[in-house]
């Protein structure tokens, strides 16, 4: 069920704006009308999407979600094909590759950050990584509708395809010698690989990487949350590009 709904006013609004295929919107009779809710109803009318006011009991199966009294029943997200992505024109673009990120909140936050930073796409493996679900859509605050999500069967094969298409590969690893800000990200297409906190980037992907970088720490502590670590690195690449 989770993969076929989105919830919360912001997420539903962004899905309507992006033209996502929505089967029906359920609105609790108990929520007060406000500007956001009125906007959702107007967008639904414009897009020919059915919305329905229902008793609060209809939301009991979704009690674990912060749904704000609104849920949209949607068709599953359409993942983008990597080969199609690589056929498109890319100039000084970035993609993010996630390796073993298992938490939906992390993926949602990463998607939101990547959209803000102008990342061209996010690559996730079909196994051993969280997939897009209702929680991801909610945490992304609708950003999921503004960036291609590319699902691949093999991250190793995906990295090899990127390298064959003249993309540079940067991996984040806590034991790296180089700092993330020492790499010149300008004037190249690059892929940034981020691993989960407990395991990091796999050895097979580290071997394929052109650069392996770390975020220097002033305190001897475990590590940054993966979404926070990605933010630090990706916005350094934005800073460098804005200096051109």
Secondary structure as GFF3:
##gff-version 3
##sequence-region A 1 244
A	DSSP	three_ten_helix	2	4	.	.	.	ID=ss1
A	DSSP	beta_strand	5	7	.	.	.	ID=ss2
A	DSSP	alpha_helix	9	18	.	.	.	ID=ss3
A	DSSP	beta_strand	22	28	.	.	.	ID=ss4
A	DSSP	alpha_helix	35	47	.	.	.	ID=ss5
A	DSSP	beta_strand	51	54	.	.	.	ID=ss6
A	DSSP	three_ten_helix	56	62	.	.	.	ID=ss7
A	DSSP	beta_strand	70	74	.	.	.	ID=ss8
A	DSSP	alpha_helix	82	87	.	.	.	ID=ss9
A	DSSP	beta_strand	94	99	.	.	.	ID=ss10
A	DSSP	alpha_helix	104	116	.	.	.	ID=ss11
A	DSSP	beta_strand	121	125	.	.	.	ID=ss12
A	DSSP	alpha_helix	134	139	.	.	.	ID=ss13
A	DSSP	three_ten_helix	143	146	.	.	.	ID=ss14
A	DSSP	beta_strand	148	152	.	.	.	ID=ss15
A	DSSP	alpha_helix	155	164	.	.	.	ID=ss16
A	DSSP	beta_strand	168	172	.	.	.	ID=ss17
A	DSSP	beta_strand	178	179	.	.	.	ID=ss18
A	DSSP	three_ten_helix	180	182	.	.	.	ID=ss19
A	DSSP	beta_strand	190	195	.	.	.	ID=ss20
A	DSSP	alpha_helix	203	208	.	.	.	ID=ss21
A	DSSP	beta_strand	211	214	.	.	.	ID=ss22
A	DSSP	alpha_helix	226	242	.	.	.	ID=ss23
###
